[in-house]
């Protein structure tokens, strides 16, 4: 989860907080951007933000870069809660940040099975037999190759 707080911009419609649960988002003037900012000094695709375990990766698509905490950044940089970003005449900060949960597909399925069994124990036997059947099919498939 990420909360951006837009503190100043020629585009007054974006002022305030923006909360997202997406792992990445695009900021720019284009209508295709996730956050459309009507600021003549920014590109159609100005920044791409990627949520990572280490922090908030901000990648500039502008050859002139962007300003973060009074320092000019070219390319990409990891940011954290309370860091301030300046693009064109628009300023925002990262108000809240919780790293996304990264699970493999198998971990996600195991988690869902566990949750289902906790809700109703009768499913434990069903999942046990499904697992046995899948392992059997997997062995058959390996033998056929």
FENTAZI-V709046 format. One record per backbone hydrogen bond with DSSP energy under -0.5 kcal/mol. NH is the residue of the N-H (numbers start at 1). CO is the residue of the C=O. If there is no record, write none. Layout:
NH | CO
NH | CO
//
This chain:
2 | 20
3 | 96
4 | 2
4 | 18
5 | 93
6 | 4
6 | 16
7 | 5
7 | 91
8 | 91
12 | 10
14 | 11
15 | 12
16 | 6
18 | 4
20 | 2
25 | 49
27 | 47
28 | 35
29 | 43
30 | 44
33 | 30
34 | 26
35 | 26
36 | 34
37 | 28
37 | 35
38 | 36
39 | 37
42 | 39
46 | 27
46 | 43
47 | 27
48 | 59
49 | 25
50 | 57
51 | 23
52 | 50
52 | 55
56 | 79
57 | 50
57 | 55
58 | 56
58 | 77
59 | 48
59 | 57
60 | 58
60 | 75
61 | 46
62 | 46
65 | 62
66 | 73
67 | 86
68 | 71
69 | 84
71 | 68
73 | 66
76 | 74
77 | 58
79 | 56
82 | 94
83 | 80
85 | 92
86 | 67
87 | 90
90 | 87
91 | 8
92 | 85
93 | 5
94 | 83
95 | 3
95 | 93
96 | 3
98 | 1
102 | 100
103 | 101
108 | 104
109 | 105
110 | 106
111 | 107
112 | 108
113 | 109
114 | 110
115 | 111
116 | 112
117 | 113
118 | 114
119 | 115
120 | 116
123 | 120
124 | 121
126 | 122
127 | 123
128 | 124
129 | 125
130 | 126
131 | 127
132 | 128
133 | 129
134 | 130
135 | 131
136 | 132
137 | 133
138 | 134
139 | 135
140 | 136
141 | 137
142 | 138
143 | 139
144 | 140
145 | 141
//
